[in-house]
Amino acid sequence: MSLNYSTLTHDNWGFGEGFSLGLTQYDSTSNLLSLSSGEKYRLARGSDVIRHQKLKHLRFTFTNGRDDSQGYQLAWKDGKVEYLTLVGHDFFTVSRIVSPLGHAVNLNWDFGGQIPILRTISDAYGELCSIDYRDNGATVTVWPQTTARYQLDFVLTNSRWLDNVMRRSQDASPLSWQMHYSQAGGGQDTRLLSAVDYPTGMRDEVIYQDEGLRFPAASGQNNYLPVVLKHRHLPGGGQAESETEYRYSSQNFLGFNGNFGDWAADSDYMYTTLTDYRYDSTATTYSEQGKVVVKRTYNNYHLQIEEEVQRDGVTQRSETEYYATPGVFIEGQPAQFLLPRKTTQYYIDNAGASRQEVTITEFDEYGNPSRQVAPDGTVTETVYYPAGGEGSACPAEPNGFVRFIKQKVVTPQTQ
């Protein structure tokens, strides 16, 4: 479990606006499924069908196979299974996680009136974590039933914004993390995390640009999405500082200056058909090691298709081709459409001399690598057992995935 932060949400799970625990949850009002991996999907209303899921790396189903009265079951290809149950009126939160070996942890939730709040985490040996909430924050106690227990105290400002995190234990001095914010657009109601002071003396700080990314005309929105303009990293302890400046193309991940049809609040405006739409960002880092410029370019499926790094007059450029087929609606894209098919690395020195390396990769519909041709010509081929198993050689995969390796053959270049 980790604490995540996003400027795009004002939800407060007890740790401050924008902060969440990174656990799987499903909001049946918005049909938004947020996974512990960071992936987000929309479900077809009233069903367990994930929209736009092509790769068979997970399976999200009704626990009883019919409806959501007993919640949902999320099976991952690696063998982990998460069970989601209803908390309050609209939220399904993960209440049990079972590892591939059968070990389980249980999560106990309450409903805080607007969103669920996590109370305890336990396993077969006892309570692993407990959380107590108050108006101005929360206290997390780890291993509460042991002598090794420690606490994390989260203090909020105006019951909304995380101000400080304090770690307390019986055998060590307290450790403190201090948060700082800036007002987006000069307003007092929307605050963006702008700096963090660490107990080691390190500090990270960012400067935002209010007039950042523009929304497409189809959205009807004339405002901007703020972006990070500059990031300063101050390690402390006499170590050298570094500073990174960011620039963004006018075209962006929102789809500005693109024509992708009608705008819908519950869909990705650009995620219909693969086109030649591109957007990019450039990060320039200054440090005692010199200047490094990194430019990244993406297509309208938000896949990085090119990265160019310039350092000391030397350029390294990576170009990636994916399984995604141009001009085809997402419904007709192959299961592997987000996976790389070919990667070309270019190396250019300050005298203009260059070389390139090409890597070819193939994947099956479960995301398993099945074939790779390395730059030196070495071929690696991998064969997997079927989901139903193969006699005494391999048992059936419990959740119907193809993931157990049957054979791997590495053939070096012969010439």
N, C-alpha and C positions, 0 to 999 in steps of 0.2 A: 504494500500500500504506500502511495506517495501523494504528496500535496502538489496539485497542478494549478496553473494560473492561466487564465484567458481574459483578454480585454473585451471579448465579444459577448460576455454574459454578465448579468447583474445578479445571478442567483447566489444566495448565501446559504451554504450548507452548515453554517455554524463557525466557519473559519474565515469569514470575510467575503465580500462580493468579489466574484471572479475566481475564487479558490475552490477546488473540489478535491475529492480523494482518489479520483481516477479509477473508480469502480464501475462495472457494467451496470447500466440502468436503461429502462425503457419508459418513456412518457407517452401514455396511450392517448393523450389529448392532441399532441403535436405529431404523434406516430414516429417520434425520433428515438432511435436506438443508439446509445453511446456505449462503446465497448472499452474495456480496460486497455486494449491495445492502442487506443486513440482514434480508431476508425469510427465514423458516424454514418448511419444509414437511416432511410425512411422505410417504414413498413406499409404495405397496402392495408388500408383501413379495415379493421375487424378481422385481420388474418395474421398468420405467422410467416408471411412471404416477404422477404427483404427485396426492396426495389433496387435494381441495378447491381445486385450481387451476381457476379459471373464466376469468380474463382471459388472452387469447392473447398476452401480452407476452414470453413466453419459451418455449423448447421444450427439454425434457430427455429425451435418448434414449440408448439403447445406441450406442456408437460403431460397432459392426459390425452394428447393427440386430437382433441376436438375443439376446445375453446380455452379462454384464458382464466377459467374459474380456479384452476390450480397453478396458474402462473406459466412460466416459460422455462425451457431448457436450452442452454447454449453449449454445444459441444465443439471443442476446438480440435484441429487436426493433430495436435501434439498429444491428445489424450485427455486433456483437462476438460472438466464439465462444470458449468456454472448453472445454478438454479435461481430463478428470479420469482419473487412472490410479491403480491400487491401490498403496498403500504399507503394508507390514506385512500384517496379516491382514484388517482390517475397514474401513480408511479409504481413501477415494478422494479424492485432493487434486488441485487444479488444477496441471497440469504444463505447459500451454501456453495462451497467450492470444493470439488473432489479432484485430486491429482490422478495421474495415470496409474499410480500404484495403489490407489484406493484411500489414501489419507485425505481427511476432510477438515475444513474449517467452517464454522458457522458464524454468520453475522446477524446480529439482532438489531432491528430498527424500530424507531418510534416515528410518529407523524408530527411534525412541528407546526402544523396548521397550514403551511404553504408547500413545504417540501419535506421529504423524509430526513431524519437525523440518525446517524449510526450510534448505537449505545455500547455494544460489546462485540468482541471477536473471540471465539473460543475454539478449541479442538478437543480431542479425546482425553487430553491430559489436564484440561482446565482452561481458565480464562487467560487469553493472551494480551488483551487490550480492553480498556474501558474508557468511555468518554463522558464527561460531565459538562453540561452546557449552562451558560448564564447569559444575561442580557448583553454583557460586553465581552463575550468570548467563550472559550471552551478549554478544558483541561483533559489531555490524553495521558492515561497512565498505562505504561507498557509493562507486561509481566507483573500485574498488581498483586499476585498471590505469592511472590517470591522475594527474596532479599536483594535480588538484582533489579528490582523495579526502579523506574525513573519516570518523570513527568515532563510533558511538553505543554506549556501554558500559552495559549493564544489570546492576545488582548486586542480588542477591537476599538476603534474610534467611532463614536456615535452609533454603536451597534452595527456598523456597516463595513468599515474598512479595517483590514488587518494592520495593526500598528507594530506589534512586537511578538516574537516567539521566544520563550525562555525555557531552556532545558535544565531541569533540576534533578539531582540524584543525591543519595546519601553519602557518597564517598568522593565527590568532586565539586569543584566550584561551578556555579551556574554559568550557562552559556547563553548568549543573547543574539538574536537576529533582529535588526531594526529595519522597518519598511518606510519608504517615503513615496509620495504621490505628487502628480501634477494634474491640474484641471484641464480636461479636454475642451477645446473651444473657448477657454476662459470661464467656463461655467463651474459652479460649485457642486453640482449634483453628479457629474460624471468624472471620476478620478481614474487615472492610469498609473500603475506602479512604475515609478521612475528611478528608484534606487534601493539597494539592499546593502546594509552594513552587516558583516559577518563577525562572529566572535574571534576570529583569527586576526582581525584588523583589515581584512580585505573588503573592498567595496566595488560594486558594480552600479553604474548609473547610465540612464538613457535619456535622450532628448527626443521628443516627439514633434512631428509636423502635423498640425491640425488639418491643413488642406493637403491631404495625402492622396488616397486613391479615389477616383471618381466612379460613381455607379453608372451602369449603362442607361441610355435614354429610356429603354423599355420599362425600367424600374419605377420611373416617375419621381425618383429621389434626386434632389439637387445638392444634398450635403455630401461631405467627404468622409472616408474612413481614415482615421489618423494612422500614421506610420512612424516607425522609429527612424530618426534622421542620423543619430550619432550614439555610439556606445563606448563608454570609457571603462576600462578594467584596471583597477588599482589593487595590486596584490598585497601591498603593505610589506612590512619587514624589510624595507630598503630595496625591494625588487622593482624592476622597471615597469612603468605603466605602458598600456597600449590603448589605441583609440581607433575605432572603426566607423567610417562614414558610409551611409547607404544612399543609393540613388535607385529610382524605380522608373520603368517605362510608363508612358501614358496608358497603354493597354495593360490590363492587370487581371488578376484572378477573378474579379467580379464580372468581367466581360465588357468593360468600357470600350466604346468605339467598335463593338462587334454586333452582328445581327444574328441572334440565335433564337428568334421567335418571341413568344410571349414570356413575360416575367412571372414567376410564381415564388411565393415566399418559402415554400417547402421543398424547393428543388434547386439544383445547381443550374444556373442559367446557361452555362456553357457545355453542359454534360449531355448533349443530345447526339451530335454528329461530329466526328473528328474532322476538323478543317485545318486551314493553314494559319489560323490565329495563333499569335505568339505574344508572350510577354516576358520581361526579364527584370532582374535586379542586379546591382553591382555593389559589392562590398570592398572598400579600400581600407586596409589596416596599416597603421603606422606604429612601429615599435623600434626598439633599439636594434632589432635584426634587419630593419629596413622597411620598405613599402611592398605590400602584397595586394594585388587587385584580383578579385574573383568575380566573374560575371556568369550568372546562371540564367539559362533560357528555358522556358516551359511551353508546352502546347496547351490546347484548351481542355485536355483531360488532366491538366496539372502535373504532367510527367516531365521531369527534367530531361530535355533532349540535348542540351549542350552545357558544358562548364569549361570556362577558360580561366586559367590561373597564370598571372604574370608576376615574376619575381626575379629581381637582379638581371633583367634583360632576357630571361628565359621564359618561354611560353609552353604551357602544357594544356592541351585542349582535349576534352572527351566528348564524343558524339555518340548518342544512344538511339537505336531504332527499337521500337516495341512491336508487339504482336498486333496492336490496334491497327485497324484498316481504315485509311482515309475515305471519307464520303459515305461511311456506313453508319446507320443509327446504332445506338448503344445496344439495342435489343439484338442486333445481328452481329455484334462483336464476339470474338472467341472468348472462352473462359480465361485465357491467359493474356487478355488485351493490355493489362497494366504491367506485364513482365517484359524484360529486355530480350530482344532477339539477337542484336548485334551491337557491340560496343567497340568504337575505334578511338584509340589514344594517339594523339599527335604530340611529338616533342620537338620543339624548335629552339635552338640555342641563339645566343646573341650575335653569332656570325651568320645566321640564316640557314645553317645546316639543319636538316630535319629527318625524322624517322617516324614510323607509325607501327602500332600494334593492334591487331584485330582479334576480338574474342567473340565466338559464336556460341549462343546458348539456346537450349530447347527445354521446355517445361511441359508437363502434362496438365490436365484440367484441374488437378488438385494443388498445383503450384510446386510439385516436386521436380527438381532438375533431372532431366533424363539424358541429356547429351551436352557436352561442352567441347569446343575446339579452342585450345589455348593459342596464344600468339606464336608459340614455337612449334605448333602443329600437333601437339599431344591431344589425343581424343579420349575423353572420359565418358563412358556410357553406363547408365544405371538402370537396372530393371527392378520393378517392385512387385511384391505379391499382390494379388487381387484382394479387394476389400473382404471377400468371403473366406479368405485364407486358402491354404493349399495343403490339405491332408495333415499329416503329422509334422510337416516341415514348418508350417506357420499357422497359428490360430486365426480365426476371423477377427478383424478389427472391430472393437465393441460398438463404435459409432458409425460404421460404414465408410470409413475413409481409406484411401490408398496411401500408405506411408511406410510400410515395412520393406526394407531393402532386401531383395533376393540375390542380386548379383551386381557387382561393379567391376567393369573392365577398363583398364587404363592402357592405351596403345600409344607408345611414344612415336615420334616422327622417325621414319626409317631412313631418310636421306639427310 
